[in-house]
Amino acid sequence: MVVDCDSCEVRGKACQECVISVLLGPPCLEKNTVELDASEQRAIDVLAGAGMVPKLRLIPISRMNTPEVA
């Protein structure tokens, strides 16, 4: 899984409640993507399920949610 903070619809609004910001700090200008393999995803799911870290709040921006450019 690639988490791309630049393509997150709730970036800024939900960063403080996202596991990426909690574990790695807020997204920076240089590198806005994080790659998580399957075992890392499972570990985050377990920690979030136990209430130890927040869930991943990534909501990818979809073409349906963005206005058309003329």
Secondary structure, DSSP 8 states (H G I E B T S, - for coil): -EEEGGGBTTTTTSGGGSHHHHHH-S--SS--EEE--HHHHHHHHHHHHTTSS------B--TTTS----
